[in-house]
Each structure stands twice: as C-alpha cells, then as structure tokens.
Amino acid sequence: MPRPRNRRRLAGPPGPHREETSAGGLVVDIAGAARAALIARYDRDGRLRWSLPKGHIEGAETIEEAAVREVEEETGIRGRIVAPLGSIDYWFSASHARHAPPSRDRRVHKTVHHHLLLATGGILSDADPEVAEVAWVPLAEVAGRLAHADERRLVAHVPEILVAVT
C-alpha cells in the first residue's frame, strides 16, 4: 500500500520531554569596519563548528539579561542589546550518561532567543571552557562562517538593522 503523500509533520516527539530556554546573540563592533564575535565548539565528530554565543537562563534573569551575560562569558565582549534577532527552537535527545542506553535518553525541546548587541567593551577571549575558539569576523562573512542554517537566517538582516539603530 502506498504511503499518504500529505503527512502532517509533528512539532516534536510525543511523550515525556523537558523544555529548555536559552539566550544569546550576535555582538557587533562598529568602530571601523563592522565585525562580529563568533564562538566555535567541537561537535561529536571532532569538527570545529562556528556559532552564535548562547546559554541557559540562570535564576530570575530575564531573557535579555541572560543574552548579555552569555555573550560576555563566551566571547569576553560586553554589549548592549539594540534589537531582537529572533528565536530558534529544536528538539534533541540528552542522555544522562555519555554512553547511556537509548531507553535512558530524554527528549528536550529547546528555544533559543537571539539578540543583536553593540559592543561596549571587553577583550576578545576564549576563557570559557565550553568554547574552543572565539574570533572577530568581518560582518559580511558571518553568515558564511556559521554552521547552522537557522543562525545564518537570523543574521541575514543584521546590516539593515544596524543602519536603523545607529
């Protein structure tokens, strides 16, 4: 019997899961030629993958406070938010242990809120142990460096946003 052609795609897996919310963004230095601070982490296959800095909201922080803190923790650059860039949500499986059997996997629905920040100070640094590298990247090259299509989509309109807010 042939499969139905118009099957509805589920937003996520059925069954128990947990929700996670993170925040971060793109911090841009506009003194001189515009550039942005990106971070890189190694993926499970040992490949260096560039992304926007982000992390979990702590305690009673607002999304915006978490975004500013995470950007500074992961890049060394302080910034102030000038505009929202948008949110990305996705599902993944998180194991309790690195080699846990599949039955111990837990499904996680994660939403990450991204913001555009203007750099206000700090020194570029990869002091965060979760970050393998950090770099200033010319603004025109940021989308090409990012590993994830969703993040590339979010930064596509940054030049126009900067014109409007500066």
OpenMM code with the backbone's topology and positions (N, CA, C; nanometers):
from openmm import Vec3, app, unit

residues = "MET PRO ARG PRO ARG ASN ARG ARG ARG LEU ALA GLY PRO PRO GLY PRO HIS ARG GLU GLU THR SER ALA GLY GLY LEU VAL VAL ASP ILE ALA GLY ALA ALA ARG ALA ALA LEU ILE ALA ARG TYR ASP ARG ASP GLY ARG LEU ARG TRP SER LEU PRO LYS GLY HIS ILE GLU GLY ALA GLU THR ILE GLU GLU ALA ALA VAL ARG GLU VAL GLU GLU GLU THR GLY ILE ARG GLY ARG ILE VAL ALA PRO LEU GLY SER ILE ASP TYR TRP PHE SER ALA SER HIS ALA ARG HIS ALA PRO PRO SER ARG ASP ARG ARG VAL HIS LYS THR VAL HIS HIS HIS LEU LEU LEU ALA THR GLY GLY ILE LEU SER ASP ALA ASP PRO GLU VAL ALA GLU VAL ALA TRP VAL PRO LEU ALA GLU VAL ALA GLY ARG LEU ALA HIS ALA ASP GLU ARG ARG LEU VAL ALA HIS VAL PRO GLU ILE LEU VAL ALA VAL THR".split()
positions = [
    Vec3(0.0841, -0.1173, 0.0000),
    Vec3(0.0000, 0.0000, 0.0000),
    Vec3(0.0891, 0.1243, 0.0000),
    Vec3(0.0631, 0.2216, -0.0878),
    Vec3(0.1460, 0.3422, -0.0926),
    Vec3(0.1242, 0.4297, 0.0304),
    Vec3(0.2280, 0.5027, 0.0648),
    Vec3(0.2202, 0.5960, 0.1770),
    Vec3(0.1382, 0.7183, 0.1377),
    Vec3(0.0695, 0.7767, 0.2349),
    Vec3(-0.0007, 0.9009, 0.2039),
    Vec3(0.1004, 1.0098, 0.1685),
    Vec3(0.0655, 1.0932, 0.0734),
    Vec3(0.1578, 1.1961, 0.0270),
    Vec3(0.1633, 1.3160, 0.1199),
    Vec3(0.0543, 1.3512, 0.1793),
    Vec3(0.0491, 1.4715, 0.2624),
    Vec3(0.0410, 1.4346, 0.4099),
    Vec3(0.1499, 1.3865, 0.4624),
    Vec3(0.1521, 1.3549, 0.6052),
    Vec3(0.1889, 1.4799, 0.6829),
    Vec3(0.1240, 1.4978, 0.7954),
    Vec3(0.1498, 1.6132, 0.8798),
    Vec3(0.2765, 1.5899, 0.9615),
    Vec3(0.3658, 1.6853, 0.9588),
    Vec3(0.4892, 1.6764, 1.0362),
    Vec3(0.4615, 1.7210, 1.1791),
    Vec3(0.5017, 1.6394, 1.2731),
    Vec3(0.4821, 1.6722, 1.4138),
    Vec3(0.5834, 1.7770, 1.4580),
    Vec3(0.5427, 1.8645, 1.5478),
    Vec3(0.6325, 1.9666, 1.6011),
    Vec3(0.7432, 1.9046, 1.6845),
    Vec3(0.7174, 1.7928, 1.7434),
    Vec3(0.8165, 1.7255, 1.8261),
    Vec3(0.7675, 1.5869, 1.8576),
    Vec3(0.8461, 1.5094, 1.9249),
    Vec3(0.8069, 1.3721, 1.9536),
    Vec3(0.6964, 1.3670, 2.0584),
    Vec3(0.6098, 1.2685, 2.0471),
    Vec3(0.5091, 1.2530, 2.1519),
    Vec3(0.5758, 1.1998, 2.2786),
    Vec3(0.5089, 1.2148, 2.3885),
    Vec3(0.5609, 1.1580, 2.5123),
    Vec3(0.6327, 1.2592, 2.5980),
    Vec3(0.6929, 1.2099, 2.7068),
    Vec3(0.7559, 1.2999, 2.8033),
    Vec3(0.8772, 1.3708, 2.7434),
    Vec3(0.8912, 1.4941, 2.7797),
    Vec3(1.0072, 1.5728, 2.7389),
    Vec3(1.0223, 1.6888, 2.8367),
    Vec3(1.1333, 1.7590, 2.8244),
    Vec3(1.1505, 1.8784, 2.9066),
    Vec3(1.1743, 1.9981, 2.8150),
    Vec3(1.1386, 2.1139, 2.8654),
    Vec3(1.1570, 2.2391, 2.7929),
    Vec3(1.2823, 2.3085, 2.8459),
    Vec3(1.3614, 2.3654, 2.7562),
    Vec3(1.4775, 2.4458, 2.7947),
    Vec3(1.4709, 2.5775, 2.7197),
    Vec3(1.5131, 2.6830, 2.7855),
    Vec3(1.5188, 2.8144, 2.7218),
    Vec3(1.6587, 2.8701, 2.7394),
    Vec3(1.7147, 2.9201, 2.6301),
    Vec3(1.8468, 2.9814, 2.6322),
    Vec3(1.8394, 3.1175, 2.5645),
    Vec3(1.9458, 3.1947, 2.5808),
    Vec3(1.9522, 3.3264, 2.5190),
    Vec3(2.0961, 3.3564, 2.4796),
    Vec3(2.1100, 3.4403, 2.3797),
    Vec3(2.2414, 3.4803, 2.3320),
    Vec3(2.2258, 3.5793, 2.2198),
    Vec3(2.3261, 3.5839, 2.1337),
    Vec3(2.3130, 3.6753, 2.0222),
    Vec3(2.4423, 3.7024, 1.9507),
    Vec3(2.4349, 3.8035, 1.8664),
    Vec3(2.5480, 3.8467, 1.7856),
    Vec3(2.5932, 3.9819, 1.8386),
    Vec3(2.7181, 3.9885, 1.8869),
    Vec3(2.7727, 4.1150, 1.9348),
    Vec3(2.8602, 4.1722, 1.8242),
    Vec3(2.8320, 4.2977, 1.7884),
    Vec3(2.8970, 4.3621, 1.6749),
    Vec3(2.9753, 4.4839, 1.7222),
    Vec3(3.0973, 4.4965, 1.6702),
    Vec3(3.1814, 4.6139, 1.6941),
    Vec3(3.1733, 4.6980, 1.5674),
    Vec3(3.1190, 4.8199, 1.5790),
    Vec3(3.1024, 4.9034, 1.4599),
    Vec3(3.2050, 5.0164, 1.4540),
    Vec3(3.3055, 5.0135, 1.5430),
    Vec3(3.4141, 5.1113, 1.5358),
    Vec3(3.5069, 5.0661, 1.4234),
    Vec3(3.5059, 5.1369, 1.3136),
    Vec3(3.5819, 5.0935, 1.1968),
    Vec3(3.4970, 4.9992, 1.1129),
    Vec3(3.5613, 4.9053, 1.0467),
    Vec3(3.4873, 4.8072, 0.9659),
    Vec3(3.4087, 4.7159, 1.0596),
    Vec3(3.2793, 4.7026, 1.0351),
    Vec3(3.1933, 4.6227, 1.1241),
    Vec3(3.2416, 4.4784, 1.1300),
    Vec3(3.2459, 4.4264, 1.2525),
    Vec3(3.2865, 4.2875, 1.2750),
    Vec3(3.2047, 4.2324, 1.3903),
    Vec3(3.1938, 4.0998, 1.3938),
    Vec3(3.1133, 4.0339, 1.4967),
    Vec3(3.1951, 3.9242, 1.5630),
    Vec3(3.1679, 3.9006, 1.6908),
    Vec3(3.2374, 3.7962, 1.7664),
    Vec3(3.1583, 3.6662, 1.7564),
    Vec3(3.2237, 3.5618, 1.7060),
    Vec3(3.1642, 3.4285, 1.6975),
    Vec3(3.2442, 3.3328, 1.7842),
    Vec3(3.1778, 3.2249, 1.8257),
    Vec3(3.2456, 3.1209, 1.9032),
    Vec3(3.2469, 2.9916, 1.8227),
    Vec3(3.3382, 2.9032, 1.8593),
    Vec3(3.3436, 2.7718, 1.7960),
    Vec3(3.3549, 2.6650, 1.9040),
    Vec3(3.2864, 2.5553, 1.8796),
    Vec3(3.2921, 2.4372, 1.9661),
    Vec3(3.3167, 2.3165, 1.8760),
    Vec3(3.3717, 2.2117, 1.9358),
    Vec3(3.3872, 2.0873, 1.8616),
    Vec3(3.2588, 2.0066, 1.8725),
    Vec3(3.2136, 1.9515, 1.7598),
    Vec3(3.0946, 1.8664, 1.7638),
    Vec3(3.1356, 1.7235, 1.7995),
    Vec3(3.0391, 1.6335, 1.8021),
    Vec3(3.0660, 1.4937, 1.8416),
    Vec3(3.1643, 1.4233, 1.7489),
    Vec3(3.1748, 1.4731, 1.6245),
    Vec3(3.2663, 1.4128, 1.5280),
    Vec3(3.4029, 1.4810, 1.5265),
    Vec3(3.4249, 1.5735, 1.6202),
    Vec3(3.5537, 1.6399, 1.6294),
    Vec3(3.5721, 1.7565, 1.5338),
    Vec3(3.4642, 1.8012, 1.4691),
    Vec3(3.4728, 1.9141, 1.3765),
    Vec3(3.4486, 2.0449, 1.4512),
    Vec3(3.5250, 2.1467, 1.4165),
    Vec3(3.5068, 2.2787, 1.4754),
    Vec3(3.3878, 2.3455, 1.4076),
    Vec3(3.2862, 2.3838, 1.4861),
    Vec3(3.1629, 2.4419, 1.4325),
    Vec3(3.1428, 2.5810, 1.4921),
    Vec3(3.1318, 2.6818, 1.4063),
    Vec3(3.1137, 2.8200, 1.4494),
    Vec3(2.9664, 2.8489, 1.4729),
    Vec3(2.9394, 2.9277, 1.5779),
    Vec3(2.8004, 2.9597, 1.6113),
    Vec3(2.7934, 3.0914, 1.6877),
    Vec3(2.6697, 3.1320, 1.7145),
    Vec3(2.6452, 3.2491, 1.7978),
    Vec3(2.6585, 3.2080, 1.9443),
    Vec3(2.7143, 3.2937, 2.0281),
    Vec3(2.7213, 3.2615, 2.1709),
    Vec3(2.5816, 3.2565, 2.2321),
    Vec3(2.5617, 3.1605, 2.3213),
    Vec3(2.4303, 3.1449, 2.3861),
    Vec3(2.4449, 3.0529, 2.5057),
    Vec3(2.3438, 3.0560, 2.5931),
    Vec3(2.3459, 2.9675, 2.7080),
    Vec3(2.2174, 2.9772, 2.7871),
    Vec3(2.2097, 2.8976, 2.8919),
    Vec3(2.0884, 2.8887, 2.9733),
    Vec3(2.0634, 3.0147, 3.0552),
    Vec3(1.9374, 3.0401, 3.0773),
    Vec3(1.8953, 3.1475, 3.1661),
    Vec3(1.9177, 3.0994, 3.3092),
    Vec3(1.9747, 3.1860, 3.3934),
    Vec3(2.0050, 3.1494, 3.5319),
    Vec3(1.9131, 3.2231, 3.6286),
    Vec3(1.8603, 3.1495, 3.7243),
    Vec3(1.7796, 3.2094, 3.8307),
    Vec3(1.6651, 3.2933, 3.7782),
    Vec3(1.6575, 3.4168, 3.8265),
    Vec3(1.5481, 3.5073, 3.7904),
    Vec3(1.5850, 3.6002, 3.6749),
    Vec3(1.6915, 3.5679, 3.6005),
    Vec3(1.7317, 3.6511, 3.4879),
    Vec3(1.6196, 3.6635, 3.3853),
    Vec3(1.6156, 3.7788, 3.3197),
    Vec3(1.5305, 3.7931, 3.2022),
    Vec3(1.6057, 3.7335, 3.0836),
    Vec3(1.5357, 3.7124, 2.9748),
    Vec3(1.5998, 3.6625, 2.8529),
    Vec3(1.7092, 3.7592, 2.8090),
    Vec3(1.6812, 3.8880, 2.8172),
    Vec3(1.7781, 3.9887, 2.7742),
    Vec3(1.9023, 3.9887, 2.8639),
    Vec3(1.8830, 3.9786, 2.9944),
    Vec3(1.9971, 3.9736, 3.0867),
    Vec3(2.0829, 3.8504, 3.0597),
    Vec3(2.0186, 3.7382, 3.0346),
    Vec3(2.0928, 3.6154, 3.0047),
    Vec3(2.1705, 3.6298, 2.8744),
    Vec3(2.1105, 3.6929, 2.7744),
    Vec3(2.1786, 3.7117, 2.6458),
    Vec3(2.3060, 3.7934, 2.6634),
    Vec3(2.2966, 3.9044, 2.7350),
    Vec3(2.4132, 3.9902, 2.7579),
    Vec3(2.5203, 3.9138, 2.8358),
    Vec3(2.4810, 3.8435, 2.9411),
    Vec3(2.5763, 3.7680, 3.0235),
    Vec3(2.6439, 3.6577, 2.9430),
    Vec3(2.5658, 3.5791, 2.8700),
    Vec3(2.6230, 3.4674, 2.7943),
    Vec3(2.7188, 3.5156, 2.6858),
    Vec3(2.6827, 3.6232, 2.6158),
    Vec3(2.7725, 3.6764, 2.5132),
    Vec3(2.9054, 3.7164, 2.5763),
    Vec3(2.8995, 3.7842, 2.6912),
    Vec3(3.0242, 3.8251, 2.7564),
    Vec3(3.1023, 3.7049, 2.8099),
    Vec3(3.0342, 3.6087, 2.8712),
    Vec3(3.1041, 3.4907, 2.9234),
    Vec3(3.1751, 3.4135, 2.8131),
    Vec3(3.1114, 3.4014, 2.6979),
    Vec3(3.1670, 3.3158, 2.5927),
    Vec3(3.2616, 3.3880, 2.4978),
    Vec3(3.2558, 3.5228, 2.4918),
    Vec3(3.3429, 3.5964, 2.3995),
    Vec3(3.4377, 3.6931, 2.4690),
    Vec3(3.4071, 3.7317, 2.5933),
    Vec3(3.4845, 3.8342, 2.6616),
    Vec3(3.4384, 3.9754, 2.6277),
    Vec3(3.3402, 3.9891, 2.5397),
    Vec3(3.2939, 4.1203, 2.4937),
    Vec3(3.1635, 4.1587, 2.5620),
    Vec3(3.1635, 4.2773, 2.6252),
    Vec3(3.0401, 4.3324, 2.6820),
    Vec3(2.9610, 4.3978, 2.5697),
    Vec3(2.8298, 4.3931, 2.5817),
    Vec3(2.7474, 4.4570, 2.4797),
    Vec3(2.6149, 4.5018, 2.5364),
    Vec3(2.5452, 4.5835, 2.4589),
    Vec3(2.4093, 4.6238, 2.4954),
    Vec3(2.3175, 4.5856, 2.3806),
    Vec3(2.2029, 4.5354, 2.4160),
    Vec3(2.1064, 4.4897, 2.3160),
    Vec3(2.0463, 4.6096, 2.2444),
    Vec3(2.0423, 4.6000, 2.1104),
    Vec3(1.9792, 4.7048, 2.0302),
    Vec3(1.8578, 4.6540, 1.9536),
    Vec3(1.8464, 4.5219, 1.9374),
    Vec3(1.7310, 4.4672, 1.8648),
    Vec3(1.7236, 4.3161, 1.8852),
    Vec3(1.6028, 4.2613, 1.8830),
    Vec3(1.5907, 4.1151, 1.8818),
    Vec3(1.6237, 4.0640, 1.7414),
    Vec3(1.6859, 3.9467, 1.7335),
    Vec3(1.7118, 3.8839, 1.6033),
    Vec3(1.6107, 3.7745, 1.5724),
    Vec3(1.5508, 3.7183, 1.6750),
    Vec3(1.4542, 3.6109, 1.6554),
    Vec3(1.4880, 3.4920, 1.7430),
    Vec3(1.4047, 3.3915, 1.7330),
    Vec3(1.4204, 3.2706, 1.8145),
    Vec3(1.4309, 3.1479, 1.7262),
    Vec3(1.5023, 3.0498, 1.7765),
    Vec3(1.5174, 2.9204, 1.7095),
    Vec3(1.4717, 2.8152, 1.8087),
    Vec3(1.3937, 2.7186, 1.7618),
    Vec3(1.3599, 2.6076, 1.8516),
    Vec3(1.3875, 2.4766, 1.7804),
    Vec3(1.4281, 2.3776, 1.8591),
    Vec3(1.4624, 2.2470, 1.8037),
    Vec3(1.4508, 2.1410, 1.9120),
    Vec3(1.4501, 2.0166, 1.8678),
    Vec3(1.4436, 1.9002, 1.9564),
    Vec3(1.5759, 1.8267, 1.9526),
    Vec3(1.6148, 1.7703, 2.0672),
    Vec3(1.7311, 1.6821, 2.0702),
    Vec3(1.7146, 1.5822, 2.1830),
    Vec3(1.8006, 1.4832, 2.1826),
    Vec3(1.7973, 1.3800, 2.2847),
    Vec3(1.9175, 1.3988, 2.3752),
    Vec3(1.8930, 1.4061, 2.5048),
    Vec3(2.0008, 1.4252, 2.6022),
    Vec3(2.0075, 1.3033, 2.6920),
    Vec3(2.1212, 1.2389, 2.6948),
    Vec3(2.1404, 1.1208, 2.7789),
    Vec3(2.1915, 1.1618, 2.9159),
    Vec3(2.1603, 1.0815, 3.0153),
    Vec3(2.2139, 1.1044, 3.1499),
    Vec3(2.3631, 1.0767, 3.1529),
    Vec3(2.4061, 0.9807, 3.0758),
    Vec3(2.5473, 0.9453, 3.0699),
    Vec3(2.5893, 0.9432, 2.9238),
    Vec3(2.7170, 0.9626, 2.9007),
    Vec3(2.7666, 0.9728, 2.7638),
    Vec3(2.7292, 0.8513, 2.6790),
    Vec3(2.7384, 0.7322, 2.7334),
    Vec3(2.7079, 0.6112, 2.6567),
    Vec3(2.5858, 0.5402, 2.7140),
    Vec3(2.4871, 0.6174, 2.7522),
    Vec3(2.3657, 0.5593, 2.8108),
    Vec3(2.2878, 0.4824, 2.7055),
    Vec3(2.2202, 0.3764, 2.7475),
    Vec3(2.1362, 0.3038, 2.6524),
    Vec3(2.0227, 0.3941, 2.6051),
    Vec3(1.9684, 0.3713, 2.4841),
    Vec3(1.8633, 0.4573, 2.4298),
    Vec3(1.7443, 0.4750, 2.5230),
    Vec3(1.7124, 0.3751, 2.6033),
    Vec3(1.5971, 0.3861, 2.6926),
    Vec3(1.6157, 0.4960, 2.7973),
    Vec3(1.7392, 0.5388, 2.8188),
    Vec3(1.7646, 0.6436, 2.9187),
    Vec3(1.7697, 0.7820, 2.8560),
    Vec3(1.7529, 0.7897, 2.7240),
    Vec3(1.7525, 0.9197, 2.6580),
    Vec3(1.6295, 0.9991, 2.6989),
    Vec3(1.6444, 1.1280, 2.7039),
    Vec3(1.5340, 1.2182, 2.7327),
    Vec3(1.5230, 1.3169, 2.6180),
    Vec3(1.4027, 1.3405, 2.5730),
    Vec3(1.3795, 1.4366, 2.4667),
    Vec3(1.3736, 1.5769, 2.5268),
    Vec3(1.4372, 1.6710, 2.4581),
    Vec3(1.4418, 1.8092, 2.5039),
    Vec3(1.3940, 1.8993, 2.3910),
    Vec3(1.3037, 1.9896, 2.4229),
    Vec3(1.2618, 2.0935, 2.3294),
    Vec3(1.3283, 2.2219, 2.3762),
    Vec3(1.4177, 2.2750, 2.2929),
    Vec3(1.4953, 2.3925, 2.3320),
    Vec3(1.4554, 2.5124, 2.2470),
    Vec3(1.4366, 2.6257, 2.3126),
    Vec3(1.4112, 2.7523, 2.2443),
    Vec3(1.5244, 2.8472, 2.2803),
    Vec3(1.5871, 2.9051, 2.1768),
    Vec3(1.6980, 2.9978, 2.1970),
    Vec3(1.6572, 3.1342, 2.1416),
    Vec3(1.6606, 3.2353, 2.2275),
    Vec3(1.6257, 3.3720, 2.1894),
    Vec3(1.7550, 3.4485, 2.1604),
    Vec3(1.7653, 3.5005, 2.0375),
    Vec3(1.8866, 3.5713, 1.9951),
    Vec3(1.8614, 3.7211, 1.9838),
    Vec3(1.9649, 3.7986, 2.0164),
    Vec3(1.9572, 3.9444, 2.0103),
    Vec3(2.0793, 3.9994, 1.9382),
    Vec3(2.0645, 4.1205, 1.8856),
    Vec3(2.1768, 4.1935, 1.8285),
    Vec3(2.2286, 4.2878, 1.9363),
    Vec3(2.3587, 4.2798, 1.9624),
    Vec3(2.4217, 4.3642, 2.0638),
    Vec3(2.5305, 4.4487, 1.9996),
    Vec3(2.5456, 4.5709, 2.0479),
    Vec3(2.6587, 4.6538, 2.0090),
    Vec3(2.7648, 4.6403, 2.1169),
    Vec3(2.8887, 4.6181, 2.0759),
    Vec3(2.9993, 4.6023, 2.1702),
    Vec3(3.0213, 4.7323, 2.2457),
    Vec3(3.0373, 4.7203, 2.3780),
    Vec3(3.0629, 4.8376, 2.4623),
    Vec3(3.1962, 4.8270, 2.5359),
    Vec3(3.2635, 4.7138, 2.5281),
    Vec3(3.3914, 4.6976, 2.5965),
    Vec3(3.4314, 4.5519, 2.6043),
    Vec3(3.5398, 4.5284, 2.6755),
    Vec3(3.5891, 4.3921, 2.6923),
    Vec3(3.7016, 4.3595, 2.5960),
    Vec3(3.7584, 4.2424, 2.6155),
    Vec3(3.8669, 4.1928, 2.5305),
    Vec3(3.8281, 4.0539, 2.4826),
    Vec3(3.8380, 4.0309, 2.3530),
    Vec3(3.8028, 3.9013, 2.2959),
    Vec3(3.8819, 3.7909, 2.3653),
    Vec3(3.8108, 3.6895, 2.4168),
    Vec3(3.8750, 3.5847, 2.4956),
    Vec3(3.7961, 3.4550, 2.4866),
    Vec3(3.8670, 3.3438, 2.4812),
    Vec3(3.8009, 3.2125, 2.4839),
    Vec3(3.8214, 3.1465, 2.6203),
    Vec3(3.8121, 3.2254, 2.7263),
    Vec3(3.8340, 3.1743, 2.8619),
    Vec3(3.7276, 3.0746, 2.9051),
    Vec3(3.6095, 3.0793, 2.8457),
    Vec3(3.5025, 2.9854, 2.8807),
    Vec3(3.5452, 2.8451, 2.8386),
    Vec3(3.5453, 2.7483, 2.9304),
    Vec3(3.5905, 2.6132, 2.8958),
    Vec3(3.5024, 2.5434, 2.7922),
    Vec3(3.3791, 2.5906, 2.7728),
    Vec3(3.2907, 2.5298, 2.6734),
    Vec3(3.3205, 2.5786, 2.5320),
    Vec3(3.4047, 2.6811, 2.5190),
    Vec3(3.4343, 2.7422, 2.3895),
    Vec3(3.5750, 2.7033, 2.3465),
    Vec3(3.5882, 2.6492, 2.2255),
    Vec3(3.7192, 2.6094, 2.1738),
    Vec3(3.7936, 2.7278, 2.1130),
    Vec3(3.7206, 2.8137, 2.0420),
    Vec3(3.7807, 2.9310, 1.9789),
    Vec3(3.6802, 3.0446, 1.9785),
    Vec3(3.7314, 3.1653, 1.9694),
    Vec3(3.6485, 3.2844, 1.9535),
    Vec3(3.7222, 3.3743, 1.8550),
    Vec3(3.6466, 3.4435, 1.7691),
    Vec3(3.7122, 3.5266, 1.6680),
    Vec3(3.6239, 3.6436, 1.6284),
    Vec3(3.6914, 3.7545, 1.5951),
    Vec3(3.6227, 3.8645, 1.5293),
    Vec3(3.6143, 3.8275, 1.3819),
    Vec3(3.4963, 3.8369, 1.3262),
    Vec3(3.4724, 3.8013, 1.1864),
    Vec3(3.4115, 3.9231, 1.1176),
    Vec3(3.4638, 3.9632, 0.9995),
    Vec3(3.4005, 4.0740, 0.9283),
    Vec3(3.2508, 4.0456, 0.9113),
    Vec3(3.1685, 4.1470, 0.9343),
    Vec3(3.0240, 4.1275, 0.9324),
    Vec3(2.9767, 4.0615, 0.8034),
    Vec3(3.0359, 4.0971, 0.6915),
    Vec3(2.9952, 4.0395, 0.5628),
    Vec3(3.0244, 3.8899, 0.5531),
    Vec3(3.1112, 3.8370, 0.6403),
    Vec3(3.1496, 3.6955, 0.6348),
    Vec3(3.0831, 3.6096, 0.7423),
    Vec3(3.0057, 3.6716, 0.8303),
    Vec3(2.9485, 3.5986, 0.9440),
    Vec3(2.8596, 3.4837, 0.8986),
    Vec3(2.7647, 3.5093, 0.8095),
    Vec3(2.6711, 3.4039, 0.7670),
    Vec3(2.7459, 3.2857, 0.7067),
    Vec3(2.8504, 3.3121, 0.6306),
    Vec3(2.9275, 3.2046, 0.5694),
    Vec3(3.0063, 3.1217, 0.6686),
    Vec3(3.0348, 3.1766, 0.7852),
    Vec3(3.1111, 3.1054, 0.8868),
    Vec3(3.0218, 3.0200, 0.9760),
    Vec3(2.8953, 3.0609, 0.9940),
    Vec3(2.8064, 2.9897, 1.0864),
    Vec3(2.7716, 2.8502, 1.0359),
    Vec3(2.7735, 2.7535, 1.1257),
    Vec3(2.7478, 2.6134, 1.0905),
    Vec3(2.5999, 2.5825, 1.0725),
    Vec3(2.5121, 2.6584, 1.1375),
    Vec3(2.3698, 2.6238, 1.1386),
    Vec3(2.2879, 2.7189, 1.0522),
    Vec3(2.2060, 2.6617, 0.9647),
    Vec3(2.1230, 2.7404, 0.8730),
    Vec3(2.0296, 2.8348, 0.9474),
    Vec3(1.9745, 2.7909, 1.0604),
    Vec3(1.8838, 2.8772, 1.1366),
    Vec3(1.9551, 3.0034, 1.1853),
    Vec3(2.0786, 2.9898, 1.2274),
    Vec3(2.1541, 3.1067, 1.2716),
    Vec3(2.1898, 3.1958, 1.1528),
    Vec3(2.2225, 3.1354, 1.0378),
    Vec3(2.2506, 3.2151, 0.9179),
    Vec3(2.1287, 3.2985, 0.8796),
    Vec3(2.0114, 3.2388, 0.8925),
    Vec3(1.8870, 3.3099, 0.8611),
    Vec3(1.8688, 3.4286, 0.9558),
    Vec3(1.8965, 3.4109, 1.0836),
    Vec3(1.8793, 3.5190, 1.1807),
    Vec3(1.9720, 3.6375, 1.1545),
    Vec3(2.0942, 3.6122, 1.1103),
    Vec3(2.1895, 3.7222, 1.0920),
    Vec3(2.1806, 3.7866, 0.9539),
    Vec3(2.0976, 3.7346, 0.8667),
    Vec3(2.0889, 3.7862, 0.7296),
    Vec3(2.0540, 3.9347, 0.7240),
    Vec3(1.9731, 3.9821, 0.8173),
    Vec3(1.9273, 4.1213, 0.8122),
    Vec3(2.0013, 4.2135, 0.9088),
    Vec3(2.1096, 4.1661, 0.9668),
    Vec3(2.1838, 4.2479, 1.0627),
    Vec3(2.2329, 4.3794, 1.0016),
    Vec3(2.2882, 4.3816, 0.8792),
    Vec3(2.3323, 4.5113, 0.8249),
    Vec3(2.2194, 4.6150, 0.8186),
    Vec3(2.1002, 4.5728, 0.7779),
    Vec3(1.9874, 4.6665, 0.7711),
    Vec3(1.9453, 4.7117, 0.9112),
    Vec3(1.9470, 4.6199, 1.0069),
    Vec3(1.9114, 4.6560, 1.1445),
    Vec3(2.0113, 4.7577, 1.1988),
    Vec3(2.1396, 4.7365, 1.1716),
    Vec3(2.2419, 4.8295, 1.2204),
    Vec3(2.2217, 4.9695, 1.1639),
    Vec3(2.1847, 4.9795, 1.0378),
    Vec3(2.1583, 5.1107, 0.9775),
    Vec3(2.0443, 5.1796, 1.0513),
    Vec3(1.9427, 5.1030, 1.0873),
    Vec3(1.8250, 5.1604, 1.1536),
    Vec3(1.8516, 5.2019, 1.2980),
    Vec3(1.9443, 5.1347, 1.3666),
    Vec3(1.9633, 5.1613, 1.5102),
    Vec3(2.0869, 5.2454, 1.5420),
    Vec3(2.1700, 5.2725, 1.4435),
    Vec3(2.2907, 5.3524, 1.4718),
    Vec3(2.2872, 5.4855, 1.4001),
] * unit.nanometer
topology = app.Topology()
chain = topology.addChain("A")
for resn in residues:
    res = topology.addResidue(resn, chain)
    for name in ("N", "CA", "C"):
        topology.addAtom(name, app.Element.getBySymbol(name[0]), res)
